[in-house]
Amino acid sequence: MIARPRKVRFVSAAFALVFVAVFGVVAVLLKNTPTGVFFQTSDQIAMVGIGVLLAAGALWFTWPKVTADDSGIEVRNMLGGKFIAWSDVVAVSFPDGASYARLELPDDEYIVLMAIQSIDGDRAVTAIRELRKLHKAAHQPH
């Protein structure tokens, strides 16, 4: 089972395109300013570079991913990933009003699953059901 955020991908892609387009247009028009300031080609390249960096920042929100199988779950959030065996997971939950699902761990700790977002609606519900099914199967005696 693999889960990724869906609606965030569309919004992030739109912002990325806007950043590249706006900074690209600014870069082209930069030499034609009546302000008396002299801009060089390196300034134009820098403007495009800023647009690309901002676009990469917008696309970073598409990075979260959850991959689960019989052995456990791999969680990749914004700043890295981690594999957790099902034996270490107490529950899979989606608290009321929360933006993201989470894995409940022992000692009242939890890991947020940024790939499963409330804004995705039915896709999030389906992902939670699949994770709970895998979690339950892993805790059943064989």
C-alpha positions in Angstrom: 0.0 0.0 0.0 1.3 3.4 -1.0 -0.2 6.7 0.0 0.7 10.2 -1.1 -1.1 13.6 -0.7 -3.3 14.3 -3.7 -4.8 17.8 -3.5 -1.5 19.3 -2.2 0.2 18.0 -5.4 -2.1 20.1 -7.6 -1.8 23.2 -5.5 2.0 22.8 -5.2 2.3 22.3 -9.0 0.3 25.4 -9.7 2.4 27.5 -7.4 5.6 26.1 -8.9 4.4 27.0 -12.4 3.4 30.5 -11.3 6.8 31.0 -9.6 8.8 29.9 -12.7 6.5 31.9 -15.1 6.6 35.2 -13.0 10.3 35.1 -12.4 10.9 34.2 -16.0 8.9 37.1 -17.3 10.6 39.4 -14.8 14.0 38.2 -16.0 13.1 38.9 -19.6 11.8 42.4 -18.8 14.6 43.2 -16.4 16.8 44.8 -19.0 14.0 47.1 -20.3 13.4 49.1 -17.1 13.3 52.9 -17.4 14.7 53.3 -13.8 18.2 54.0 -15.0 19.5 50.9 -13.3 21.7 48.7 -15.5 20.9 45.0 -15.2 23.1 42.4 -16.7 22.5 38.9 -18.1 23.7 37.5 -14.7 20.8 39.3 -13.0 18.4 37.8 -15.4 19.8 34.3 -14.8 19.6 35.0 -11.0 15.9 35.9 -11.3 15.1 32.6 -13.2 17.2 30.8 -10.5 15.1 32.4 -7.7 11.9 31.3 -9.5 13.2 27.7 -9.8 14.2 27.6 -6.1 10.8 28.9 -5.1 9.2 26.3 -7.3 11.3 23.5 -5.8 10.2 24.8 -2.3 6.5 24.6 -3.4 7.0 21.1 -4.8 8.6 20.0 -1.5 5.1 19.7 -0.1 4.5 16.7 -2.4 7.4 14.8 -0.8 5.5 12.9 2.0 4.8 9.3 1.3 3.6 6.2 3.3 4.5 2.7 2.1 3.2 -0.2 4.1 3.2 -4.0 3.8 3.0 -7.0 6.1 6.3 -6.2 7.9 5.7 -2.6 8.8 5.3 0.9 7.5 7.7 3.4 6.0 6.9 7.0 6.7 8.5 9.8 4.7 7.5 13.2 5.9 9.0 16.6 5.0 12.4 16.1 6.7 13.1 12.4 6.3 11.8 8.9 6.5 11.6 6.1 9.0 10.6 2.5 9.0 8.4 1.3 11.9 7.6 -2.4 12.4 3.9 -3.2 13.1 4.9 -4.6 16.4 6.0 -1.1 17.5 2.7 0.5 16.4 -0.1 0.6 19.0 -2.8 2.0 16.7 -3.4 3.9 13.4 -5.6 7.0 14.1 -7.0 10.1 12.6 -8.1 12.3 15.5 -11.1 14.5 15.0 -10.1 17.9 13.6 -6.6 16.8 12.8 -5.1 17.6 9.4 -3.0 14.4 9.2 -3.3 10.8 10.3 -0.9 9.4 12.8 0.7 6.2 14.1 0.2 5.8 17.8 3.4 4.4 19.5 4.1 3.2 23.0 4.5 5.7 25.8 2.0 8.2 24.3 4.2 9.0 21.4 3.1 9.3 17.8 4.3 9.9 14.3 2.4 12.1 12.0 1.6 10.7 8.5 1.7 13.8 6.4 0.9 11.8 3.3 -2.6 11.0 4.6 -4.4 14.4 4.8 -7.9 15.2 5.8 -8.3 17.5 2.7 -8.0 14.4 0.5 -11.4 13.1 1.9 -12.2 9.6 0.7 -8.7 8.8 -0.4 -7.6 9.5 3.2 -10.3 7.2 4.6 -9.3 4.4 2.2 -5.7 4.8 3.2 -6.5 4.6 6.9 -8.6 1.6 6.4 -5.9 -0.2 4.5 -3.3 0.7 7.2 -5.6 -0.5 10.0 -6.2 -3.8 8.1 -2.4 -4.3 7.8 -1.9 -3.4 11.4 -4.6 -5.8 12.6 -3.3 -8.6 10.4 0.2 -8.1 11.9 -1.1 -8.3 15.4 -3.2 -11.5 14.8 -1.7 -14.7 16.1 -0.6 -16.9 13.2 
